[in-house]
Amino acid sequence: MKLGFIGLGKMGLNMVHRLLLDKHQLVVFDRSKEQMKEAEKLGALITNSVTDLVTKLEVCKVIWLMVPSGKPVDESIEALLPHLKKDDIIIDGGNSHYKDSLIRAKHCKEKGIHYIDCGTSGGVWGLKEGYCLMYGGNKNATDYCEPIFKTLAPQNGYLYCGESGAGHFVKMIHNGIEYGIMQAYAEGFEILDKSPMNLDLSAISKVWQYGSVIRSWLLELSHLALSNDPELEKIKGYVQDSGEGRWTVQAAIDLDVPAHIITASLYNRFQSREKDSFAMKMLAALRNEFGGHAVKKSDS
């Protein structure tokens, strides 16, 4: 199948590579000339603009967007729409908010264009392992794009979730759950690390992968990280969030769902970014005031 691909970042370039390996024809565009050169080496046809990309596609054009959520998606869509015709297809494979996807789908539909919101999971390992795909939109359009989904995903790894917005909603909740699982592993390994026993955390993370009820791919990645750096001395304890956890918590509030674990894991990420939290200072001060508990003095 021939398709356009915009966005050759960490995931995008690997997705292009996987598609090319399965004999799809790729016409690509990215602002980075270096990434474009890498895609060309893999066998993709590079272009110098979004307009140029569209002209190199055939009837029933399909363009996959793999750009950051928010303004970059809107800018890409607005650049594409004047050059597309009825029943052409735009696939947004990034982590867009599902409410934004609903607005974009309506806007594209008014122009006669199909917008597919496709949640994509797999990270930098997707080239080898495949990407789990969760998508929503017009069913005829998604069925037409199935050869793309089939190539990118491992066996049984892609799912039509429903009408517009459903794909990105499911991916949002997927990432919220991921926050909670990661937080549980992080806390468990800290307890192990601070135990009075001389425990081999790398070995523990490995043995838990065999028959344990908490085995998972994230546990495999934990083992990999601990094998390379047993004390994690090369890593700073600063954890960023890319939005999906916040959106999941907001959705839980909107739907009256008590999402204790996911909410707490999000707040822990916020706390990781504070060098000297005023809230923690306040806790220490209060303990000192009512109980005379010792406090550590600031260096300043």
RODO-2510 file (C-alpha; in nm, 4 decimals, decimal comma):
residues 300
     n   res          X          Y          Z
     1     m     0,0000     0,0000     0,0000
     2     k     0,1238     0,3523    -0,0736
     3     l     0,0871     0,6129     0,1980
     4     g     0,2266     0,9420     0,3176
     5     f     0,3953     0,9736     0,6556
     6     i     0,4589     1,3014     0,8376
     7     g     0,6781     1,2966     1,1490
     8     l     0,9993     1,0944     1,1725
     9     g     1,0774     1,1146     1,5438
    10     k     1,1725     0,8284     1,7754
    11     m     0,8625     0,6275     1,6910
    12     g     0,7817     0,7656     1,3465
    13     l     1,1062     0,6611     1,1772
    14     n     1,0808     0,3092     1,3199
    15     m     0,7210     0,2836     1,2020
    16     v     0,8271     0,3853     0,8525
    17     h     1,1010     0,1225     0,8676
    18     r     0,8553    -0,1502     0,9719
    19     l     0,6154    -0,0548     0,6923
    20     l     0,8936    -0,0587     0,4334
    21     l     1,0069    -0,4032     0,5486
    22     d     0,6577    -0,5288     0,4620
    23     k     0,6781    -0,3768     0,1109
    24     h     0,4552    -0,0745     0,1627
    25     q     0,5540     0,2363    -0,0333
    26     l     0,6273     0,5378     0,1876
    27     v     0,6325     0,9051     0,0921
    28     v     0,7646     1,0968     0,3922
    29     f     0,8160     1,4474     0,5265
    30     d     0,9847     1,5825     0,8385
    31     r     1,1363     1,9186     0,9298
    32     s     1,4615     1,7429     1,0218
    33     k     1,6812     1,6872     0,7167
    34     e     1,8810     1,4282     0,9104
    35     q     1,5713     1,2192     0,9793
    36     m     1,4679     1,2522     0,6153
    37     k     1,8061     1,1179     0,5071
    38     e     1,7649     0,8211     0,7411
    39     a     1,4219     0,7469     0,5945
    40     e     1,5611     0,7710     0,2428
    41     k     1,8325     0,5188     0,3307
    42     l     1,5580     0,2809     0,4406
    43     g     1,3833     0,3132     0,1041
    44     a     1,1271     0,5883     0,1590
    45     l     1,0628     0,8621    -0,0955
    46     i     1,1402     1,1966     0,0711
    47     t     0,9632     1,5254    -0,0109
    48     n     1,0364     1,8914     0,0537
    49     s     0,6888     1,9924     0,1780
    50     v     0,3471     1,8641     0,2807
    51     t     0,2118     1,9787    -0,0563
    52     d     0,4812     1,7863    -0,2407
    53     l     0,4018     1,4778    -0,0333
    54     v     0,0321     1,4851    -0,1281
    55     t     0,1067     1,5176    -0,5009
    56     k     0,3140     1,1994    -0,4885
    57     l     0,0257     0,9895    -0,3525
    58     e    -0,2342     0,8047    -0,5563
    59     v    -0,6151     0,8058    -0,5593
    60     c    -0,7620     0,7663    -0,2093
    61     k    -0,4680     0,9257    -0,0386
    62     v    -0,3724     0,8070     0,3109
    63     i    -0,1467     1,0222     0,5278
    64     w    -0,0255     0,9122     0,8711
    65     l     0,0613     1,1916     1,1159
    66     m     0,3154     1,1081     1,3870
    67     v     0,3704     1,4525     1,5334
    68     p     0,3383     1,5915     1,8899
    69     s    -0,0159     1,6442     2,0176
    70     g    -0,1807     1,9838     2,0055
    71     k    -0,0831     2,2605     1,7667
    72     p     0,1491     2,0474     1,5445
    73     v    -0,1437     1,8150     1,4613
    74     d    -0,3757     2,1049     1,3778
    75     e    -0,1093     2,2726     1,1643
    76     s    -0,0463     1,9494     0,9747
    77     i    -0,4168     1,8940     0,9097
    78     e    -0,4684     2,2527     0,7903
    79     a    -0,1700     2,2183     0,5565
    80     l    -0,3107     1,8942     0,4123
    81     l    -0,6821     1,9708     0,3709
    82     p    -0,6589     2,2101     0,0707
    83     h    -0,4780     1,9382    -0,1265
    84     l    -0,7010     1,6431    -0,0395
    85     k    -1,0181     1,5219    -0,2092
    86     k    -1,3351     1,3489    -0,0956
    87     d    -1,2742     1,0238     0,0978
    88     d    -0,9011     1,0804     0,1408
    89     i    -0,7794     0,9734     0,4854
    90     i    -0,5751     1,1355     0,7612
    91     i    -0,4557     0,9108     1,0454
    92     d    -0,3446     1,0808     1,3671
    93     g    -0,1177     0,8255     1,5336
    94     g     0,0061     1,0510     1,8148
    95     n    -0,1199     1,0975     2,1693
    96     s    -0,3900     1,3532     2,0984
    97     h    -0,6615     1,4325     2,3512
    98     y    -0,9788     1,2518     2,2439
    99     k    -1,1836     1,5727     2,2695
   100     d    -0,9474     1,7370     2,0207
   101     s    -0,9883     1,4328     1,7975
   102     l    -1,3655     1,4738     1,8007
   103     i    -1,3289     1,8346     1,6855
   104     r    -1,0780     1,7412     1,4153
   105     a    -1,2958     1,4560     1,2893
   106     k    -1,5930     1,6912     1,2531
   107     h    -1,3792     1,9531     1,0781
   108     c    -1,2389     1,6985     0,8330
   109     k    -1,5820     1,5469     0,7695
   110     e    -1,7115     1,8880     0,6633
   111     k    -1,4416     1,8813     0,3954
   112     g    -1,5293     1,5249     0,2928
   113     i    -1,2106     1,3859     0,4481
   114     h    -1,1898     1,0930     0,6907
   115     y    -0,9989     1,1473     1,0145
   116     i    -0,8882     0,8355     1,2025
   117     d    -0,7656     0,8728     1,5605
   118     c    -0,5183     0,5941     1,6272
   119     g    -0,3607     0,5410     1,9678
   120     t    -0,0157     0,3873     1,9195
   121     s     0,1751     0,2008     2,1903
   122     g     0,5124     0,0343     2,1590
   123     g     0,7725     0,3044     2,2043
   124     v     1,1207     0,2573     2,0648
   125     w     1,0752    -0,1219     2,0716
   126     g     0,7937    -0,1161     1,8170
   127     l     1,0158    -0,1781     1,5155
   128     k     1,1017    -0,5235     1,6476
   129     e     0,7983    -0,6130     1,8588
   130     g     0,5239    -0,4262     1,6728
   131     y     0,2853    -0,1530     1,7872
   132     c    -0,0434    -0,1992     1,9696
   133     l    -0,2972     0,0096     1,7771
   134     m    -0,6332     0,1352     1,9043
   135     y    -0,8272     0,3380     1,6479
   136     g    -1,1591     0,5094     1,5895
   137     g    -1,3391     0,6765     1,3016
   138     n    -1,5424     0,5901     0,9952
   139     k    -1,5511     0,2096     0,9680
   140     n    -1,5132     0,2006     0,5905
   141     a    -1,2065     0,4231     0,6136
   142     t    -1,0483     0,2176     0,8908
   143     d    -1,1163    -0,1049     0,7005
   144     y    -0,9418     0,0425     0,3966
   145     c    -0,6355     0,1130     0,6127
   146     e    -0,6255    -0,2352     0,7684
   147     p    -0,3161    -0,3435     0,5672
   148     i    -0,1265    -0,0629     0,7411
   149     f    -0,2492    -0,1625     1,0865
   150     k    -0,1764    -0,5280     1,0178
   151     t     0,1862    -0,4510     0,9294
   152     l     0,2530    -0,2185     1,2206
   153     a     0,0943    -0,4370     1,4887
   154     p     0,1952    -0,7800     1,6163
   155     q    -0,0598    -1,0596     1,5729
   156     n    -0,3917    -0,9624     1,7363
   157     g    -0,2418    -0,6220     1,8209
   158     y    -0,4855    -0,3821     1,6522
   159     l    -0,8480    -0,2984     1,7304
   160     y    -1,1264    -0,0840     1,5877
   161     c    -1,2614     0,0795     1,9053
   162     g    -1,5583     0,2686     1,7598
   163     e    -1,6489     0,6062     1,6167
   164     s    -1,4262     0,9138     1,6168
   165     g    -1,2469     0,9789     1,9452
   166     a    -1,2694     0,6180     2,0649
   167     g    -0,9141     0,5290     1,9646
   168     h    -0,7495     0,8165     2,1469
   169     f    -0,9795     0,7711     2,4476
   170     v    -0,8741     0,4069     2,4834
   171     k    -0,5058     0,5028     2,4425
   172     m    -0,5461     0,7741     2,7065
   173     i    -0,6757     0,5230     2,9615
   174     h    -0,4031     0,2768     2,8543
   175     n    -0,1406     0,5361     2,9471
   176     g    -0,3141     0,6202     3,2743
   177     i    -0,2971     0,2518     3,3717
   178     e     0,0685     0,2521     3,2689
   179     y     0,1333     0,5349     3,5180
   180     g    -0,0104     0,3244     3,7994
   181     i     0,1784     0,0072     3,7101
   182     m     0,5083     0,1940     3,6817
   183     q     0,4516     0,3614     4,0170
   184     a     0,3853     0,0257     4,1858
   185     y     0,7065    -0,1224     4,0448
   186     a     0,9020     0,1894     4,1463
   187     e     0,7759     0,1788     4,5048
   188     g     0,8286    -0,1957     4,5377
   189     f     1,1866    -0,1780     4,4163
   190     e     1,2612     0,1108     4,6521
   191     i     1,1454    -0,1022     4,9452
   192     l     1,3692    -0,3841     4,8235
   193     d     1,6594    -0,1429     4,7808
   194     k     1,6255    -0,0094     5,1365
   195     s     1,5783    -0,3496     5,3006
   196     p     1,8354    -0,4784     5,5546
   197     m     1,9091    -0,7719     5,3216
   198     n     2,1737    -0,7549     5,0519
   199     l     1,9307    -0,8075     4,7663
   200     d     2,0146    -0,8325     4,3972
   201     l     1,7416    -0,6213     4,2382
   202     s     1,8428    -0,7182     3,8860
   203     a     1,8104    -1,0884     3,9673
   204     i     1,4756    -1,0319     4,1397
   205     s     1,3377    -0,8419     3,8419
   206     k     1,4445    -1,1353     3,6238
   207     v     1,3006    -1,4192     3,8310
   208     w     0,9667    -1,2369     3,8575
   209     q     0,9327    -1,2743     3,4808
   210     y     0,8843    -1,6508     3,5144
   211     g     0,5469    -1,7651     3,6452
   212     s     0,4914    -1,4590     3,8655
   213     v     0,1514    -1,2882     3,8606
   214     i     0,3257    -0,9499     3,8268
   215     r     0,5316    -1,0421     3,5211
   216     s     0,5043    -0,7926     3,2360
   217     w     0,6971    -0,6146     2,9635
   218     l     0,7539    -0,3233     3,2021
   219     l     0,9151    -0,5698     3,4423
   220     e     1,1430    -0,6871     3,1608
   221     l     1,2418    -0,3245     3,1052
   222     s     1,3023    -0,2901     3,4805
   223     h     1,5455    -0,5801     3,4592
   224     l     1,7191    -0,4213     3,1629
   225     a     1,7587    -0,0886     3,3465
   226     l     1,8849    -0,2534     3,6660
   227     s     2,1271    -0,4764     3,4754
   228     n     2,2863    -0,1736     3,3097
   229     d     2,2913     0,0419     3,6237
   230     p     2,2143    -0,1572     3,9458
   231     e     2,1951     0,1532     4,1686
   232     l     2,0448     0,3755     3,8948
   233     e     2,3244     0,6217     3,9675
   234     k     2,3229     0,7567     3,6116
   235     i     1,9580     0,8621     3,6302
   236     k     1,8096     1,1658     3,7999
   237     g     1,4793     1,1065     3,9783
   238     y     1,2902     1,3581     3,7646
   239     v     0,9835     1,2124     3,5941
   240     q     0,8048     1,4043     3,3193
   241     d     0,4485     1,3402     3,2017
   242     s     0,3283     1,3910     2,8474
   243     g    -0,0357     1,4625     2,9250
   244     e    -0,2232     1,1331     2,9080
   245     g    -0,2107     1,0747     3,2850
   246     r    -0,3595     1,4189     3,3498
   247     w    -0,6302     1,3588     3,0903
   248     t    -0,7126     1,0200     3,2422
   249     v    -0,7515     1,1734     3,5886
   250     q    -0,9739     1,4484     3,4457
   251     a    -1,1851     1,1870     3,2645
   252     a    -1,2199     0,9952     3,5925
   253     i    -1,3425     1,3136     3,7618
   254     d    -1,5870     1,3858     3,4776
   255     l    -1,7225     1,0297     3,4952
   256     d    -1,7296     1,0097     3,8788
   257     v    -1,4785     0,7242     3,8856
   258     p    -1,2536     0,7003     4,1953
   259     a    -0,9145     0,6517     4,0278
   260     h    -0,6961     0,6559     4,3407
   261     i    -0,3862     0,4806     4,2050
   262     i    -0,3606     0,6636     3,8731
   263     t    -0,4164     1,0003     4,0425
   264     a    -0,1525     0,9297     4,3079
   265     s     0,0984     0,8172     4,0455
   266     l     0,0473     1,1422     3,8546
   267     y     0,1026     1,3487     4,1688
   268     n     0,4208     1,1528     4,2398
   269     r     0,5534     1,2621     3,9023
   270     f     0,4828     1,6226     3,9932
   271     q     0,6635     1,5767     4,3236
   272     s     0,9687     1,4281     4,1531
   273     r     1,0326     1,7643     3,9844
   274     e     1,0526     1,9678     4,3027
   275     k     1,4044     2,0236     4,4331
   276     d     1,2835     2,1382     4,7723
   277     s     0,9072     2,1044     4,8055
   278     f     0,7348     2,3666     5,0191
   279     a     0,4729     2,1041     5,1087
   280     m     0,7430     1,8695     5,2430
   281     k     0,8944     2,1588     5,4369
   282     m     0,5500     2,2314     5,5818
   283     l     0,5080     1,8687     5,6873
   284     a     0,8453     1,8715     5,8618
   285     a     0,7656     2,2012     6,0324
   286     l     0,4286     2,0781     6,1594
   287     r     0,5817     1,7571     6,2959
   288     n     0,8388     1,9703     6,4747
   289     e     0,5767     2,2081     6,6156
   290     f     0,3366     1,9529     6,7602
   291     g     0,5776     1,6746     6,8515
   292     g     0,9189     1,8274     6,8716
   293     h     1,0375     1,5986     6,5880
   294     a     1,3812     1,6855     6,4535
   295     v     1,4072     1,8824     6,1317
   296     k     1,6964     1,9123     5,8898
   297     k     1,8087     2,2712     5,8404
   298     s     1,8393     2,4241     5,4947
   299     d     2,1901     2,4871     5,3621
   300     s     2,1033     2,8506     5,2789
***
